[in-house]
């Protein structure tokens, strides 16, 4: 909306039967625009007498109706101030923006709630960089290098948590900003309603008039050409205006092969993060945090068993926790390992193997070479210990697919170069490589 709306409204007011020519010529036509955007129009009257008239119950209703008619019946808040009173202008705009924010941040309407924040997001190697960048986006939304912010990965890995945490943090850091969280499915359904009603302006004003758009599961745009075009136009409008867009998807943009190329190229123009399944340490940290929140006690053996066997995603781990916590309540906290194994059995596939961890591998390698596990993570460098350590690092790299930095940190703070050199030695030594293969068979 711009000042031309007021000019068009003046044309309607000139011929309104409820306004006499004297009032129009001396009062209304002399009223000017002090501020306008998609939400608020502030009109400035030239003196106190004029201000009192236009703010009156009868005249203000007529003026507001004319403005909305000139704005294609789109809702707009109209405020009146005295010309030159900048404080009144700011106060009027801020009060209306605050009211609009309360509507646009309503958890029941947009899914933002205190449940999803950075404070209760557990950070691990699988999501550390995605989390750090998400925090940066919430602190400086709209920055070119992080716009759009694109998170992708399988279901249940925390993408939506990070997205909603961004929204909550922005509402806290920038109370004046308007944030909308929606799913791609909801966006699609709203657009279909526009087609049926032939009224597109409210839809476009809603999604293009925000400061931050959070849209979940963008892969559902595939196969919907009309919605793709509408979202592309919305995307372009927001980006060109310096507004922040956050997107989640189940795959990388380059793998959205049947989506409009213009969209996939735009997605890759910002910053992208692949959110990986949580490693053992992250799963255990999540599980322990839930135990702490609910004041439950479980032995470390049981916690390790749960986190070693529930491996797919955080959502599955949450389900396991809720089930176990229910049994803990019913059993007054008396649960054995055998009880836990029975409880988890329906959640595990019949042929699922125990999830390996660096600790399990280290113990198995140490036992195979008749050493104590602590020697493999120590600074000792004898040939026997170095070979065993290299075998353990090799298995962690190839079987657990851990990063070299993570492996080095576990084995006494060694550099990624040391880990890489140790793994190369195993690959070149047939006997040691054969030992590694035998150990994998034994522990799986």
N, C-alpha and C positions, 0 to 999 in steps of 0.2 A: 504494500500500500504506500502511496506517496501523496504529496499535497494536491495532486490533480483530483483526488477523491473529494476534497473539500470544495474545489472549484465546481465540480459536477453537482455536489450537494447544494451549492448556492443557486444553481440553475433551477433545481427542484423547489427550493425554498421560496424563490421569487414568485412562483405561481401557486404557493400553498394558501388555501383559503383561510387557514388559521393564523396567518401573519399579515398584518396590514402593511401598506407600502412604507409608512413612516418608520415603523420598527425595522423593516428590512433595510431601508436605505441608511438609517442613522445608527443602527445597532449591529445587525447580523452581517451586512456586507462589509463592515469595518473590522469584523473579527478575523484574526489571522491565525495561521498554523504555527504553534510554538514547538511541537514535536509530533512525529508520526512514524510508525513502523507497522508491522503486520498485526500487532496486538492493540496498540494504544494510539489515539489521536488526541493531542492536547491543544485546545483552542484558547487564544489569548484575546480577552476583551480590552478595549482601549482605556476604560475607566471603571471606577467602582460601580457607578450606576448601571452601566452596560453589563458588567459582570453579574450583578444581582438579577438582571432580567433574564439573561441566557441560562443562568443556573436555576431559574424558577421551574417549578414542576411542569407547567404547561409547555413553555418554550423549549426546555431541554429535551423533552420527549419528542417534539416535532423535529428538532435539529438532529437528534440521534437517529431517528427513523430515516431521515433523508440521507444521512451519511451511510447508513447500512444499505439503503437502496442503491446508492451510488457505488457501493463496494460489492455489488452483486449478491446482496443479502448475507454476506459473510459477517460473522460476529466481530465487533470492534468496540473497545471501551472508549467512551468519549468523556474527557475531563475539561473543565473550564478554569482558567487562571487569569490573573491580571497581567496585562502586557508588561514585560520587563522584570517580572518576578521569577527569576531563575530558580530560586529555592522551591517555589510552589510547583514549577514544572518538574523538577527532579523528584519531589515528594509524590506527585501524582503518578509519574512513570514508575517509580519504585514500588508504590503500593499496588498498582495493577500488575506489575511483573511478579510480585510476591504472590498475589492471588492466583495468577496463571501458573506459577511454579507449583503451588500446592496441588493444583489439578493435574499437572503433567507428571508429578512425581508420586502420585497416589499409588501405593504398592498394589492395591487391588486392581488397578487399571493397567499398570505397566510392569508388575513383577519385581520392582525394586523393594527390598526389605533389609532389615538389619542382619538377616541370616547370611547374606553374602557380602563379606567385607574383606579387605586385605588383612585385617587383624586375625581373622579365623581361617585364613588360607594357609595351608601347610606348604612350605617351600622346600623343594628337594632338587637334586641334580636334573630331574626330568622336566622341571618347569621353572628353574631359577631365572633364566634370561627372559622368558615370557612374563614372569611376575615383575621383574625389575622394569621392563619396558611398559607394562600396564600401569605401574605406579607413576612412571614418567609421563604417560599420557594423561593421567588424572591430575597431574600437577600443572601441565601446560597443554590443555586440549587444543586441537586445531593446528599444531605445529606441522609444517610441511613434511618433515622427514618421518613422521609417525602417523601419516594420514593418507589412506585408511590404515587402521590397525587390524591385521587379519590373523586370527588364531585358527589352526586346523589340527585335526586329530580324531581318533575314534571316540565314540560316545562314552561318557562317564569319566573323563580324564580331568575335568575341572575348567573347561573352556567357558562355560556359562557362568561359573563362579567368578572367574577373573573379569568377565565382561560386566557382570552386575556390580562387582566391587569397584570397577572404574566409574560406573554411573553413580554409585553411592558416594564415592570420594569426591567426584566433581560437584555434586549437590552440596557437600560439606565445604569444599574449598571455594566454590563459586556459587553462592546462593542465588545470584541473579540469572544464572544460566538455566535454560530449559532442556531437560533430558528426557528422551523417550526410549524405553526398551520394548522391543516387539520381536516376535518370531516371523520368519519368512512366510509361514502359513497364515498368520494373522494379517500381515501386509497384503498377501494375495487375496484373502477373503474380503478385506476392506475395499480393495480395488474392484473386485467383482460387484460389490454392492454399488459402487459408483457407476459402473457400466449399466446396471439395472435401473438406477435412479436418474442417470444422466446428469448427476451433480458431482463434478470433480473438484471444485474449488475448496470445499471444506477438507477433503482428503489431502490435497496438495498443501494447503495452508498448515495442516497438522504436521506433516512429515518434513516439509521444506522450511518451516518456520522455527525449527528447533536449533539449539546450539550443539547438541550431541545426539546422534542416532546410533542406538545399539540394536543390531539386527542379528538374530540367532538362526543358524541352520540355513545358510544362503543357498545350499545345494537344491533346495526345493523350488528354486526358480527354473530349474531345468525342465524343458518341455512347455514352458508357459511364455510364449513370445510377447504377448501383450503386456504382461506383468514385468517382463524383462525390460521392455522399452520404458515403462513408467519408472521402474527402479533406476534405470540408467539416467533418466532425466532428473530424478530426485538426487541421485549420487552427484551428478555434475553441478546441480544448483548448490548443494551443501559444500562441496569441495571448493568451488569457485568463491564462495562466501567465507571461506576459512573456518567452516564448521567441522567438528570431529565426527568421523564415522568409525565404528567398531563392528567387525564382522566375525562370525564363527562359521566353520564349515567342517565337514567330515573328510575333506581332502584338500590338497594343495590347489591353488588356482590353475596351475598347468594341467591338472588332471580333470578339470571341469570342461572336458573336450566338447560337449554338446551345448555349452552355454555361449551366449553372444560373445564374440572375441573382444568387443569393445569393453565389456565388463571384466573379463579375465585379465586384460591388459591393465585396466585401472586398478584392480585388486593388487597386482604385482608392483604398482607404482609407489606403494607405501612401505610398510614393514610387516613381515610375515614370521610367524613362529609355529613350529611343529611341536605340539604338546604331547610328550611321550607317556606311555604307561608308567605309573609310579614304581620306583625301585623299592627294594626291601626296606631301606632306611626310611623312605618317605611314607610307605604304608604303615610302618611301625609308629612313626611320629603321629600320623593321623589317628591311628587306633588308640594310642596312649592319650592323646588330647581328648578323645571322646570319653575314655574311662575317667579322666580327671574331671571333665565337665559334669559327669553324672555321679561322681564319687563312688565308682566301682573299683574293686580290687581283683585282679587276676594275676596268677603267677607269670613270671617272665617266660617260662617254658610254654605256657598256653598262648601268650601273646605272640611269641615267635612262631608257633605252629600255625596260628591263624594267618599271620602276615606272610608266611612262606607258601601257603596253599591257596590263598585268595589273591590272585595275581593280575587279573584282567584289567580292572579299572576301579576307581574310587567308589563308584556307585555300588559295585558288587561288595566292596569292603564295608560300606555303610550298611548294606543289607545284612551282612554277616554279623556286624556289631549289634544291630537292633535285635536280631534273633537271639544271639548269645545273651544280651543284656536282659531280655525277657526271661530266659531260663534262669539267669542269675537271681532275678527277683523272686521267681517261683521257688527256687531251691535255697533261698536265704544265703546265697553266696557260696554254697557248697557244690562246686563243679570240679570233676576230675578231668584229666586229659582224655580218658576214655569217653566221658560224657561229651566233651567238645568235639571229638572225632565223629561221634554219632550225629551230633547236631549239624556239623558242616558237611557230612556225607552227601545229602541231597543237593548241595550247592556245587559239588565237584563232579566233573565228568568221570565215568568209571575208569577210564584209562589215563587219567591225568596224573602226571608224575609230580613228585615233590619239587617245589620251586627251589632252585639252588641259590645260595648266597655265597659271597666271598668267604665267610666264616666256615660254611660247610665244606667248601672246596679246600680251604687251607687245612682244616682238620683231616680231611681224607688224604691229601697229599702228604702231610706230616706222618700220618699213620702208615702210609704206603712205604715211606722211606725210613721208618722207625725213628722219627724226630719228634720233638715237641712243637706244637703250633707256633709258640711265641718266637722260635728261632727264625721262622720264615718272615716274620715282620720286623725282625731285629736288624741291627747294623752289621751282624756277622757276615763274613764274605768268603768262608771256606768253599772249596769246590762243591762239596756235598750239599751244603746249605744253599749255595747260589743256584745250583741245578734244580733243586727242589722248589726253590722260590720261583725260578723262571717257569717251571712246569705249571705252578699254581697261577701265575700271572697269565700264561698262555691260555689256560682253561677259562679264566675270567674274561679274557678278551674275546675268544672265539665262541665259547658256549653261553656266557652271560651277555655278550655283546656290550660290555662296559667300556666307557671311554678310558683312554690311557691315563688321563689325569686322575680319574676316580680310582683306578687300579693302583697307581703310584701312591696316592694318598693312603690307601688301605695298607699297603706293604711298606710301612715305615716312612712315608713322606718322600718317596722316590720320584724323580722327574719323569715326564712322559717319554723322554729320550731313553732313559734307563729301561723303562718297561718295554718300549719298542725294540730295543737291542736284545733284551732277554727273550722276547717272543720270537725274534728272528733266529736266535741260537737254537731254540727248540725246533723250529721249522727245518733247520739245516742238520740237526742231529737225529738220525733215524731211531736210535735207541730211546732217547728222551721223548720223542714224539710218540713212540709206541707206548711208553709209560703213561703219557698223558691220555691217550685213547683208552688204555686199560683202566685208569682211574675214573674216567667219565662213565665207563660201563659199570664200575663198582658202585658209584654213588647215585646212579640213576636207576 
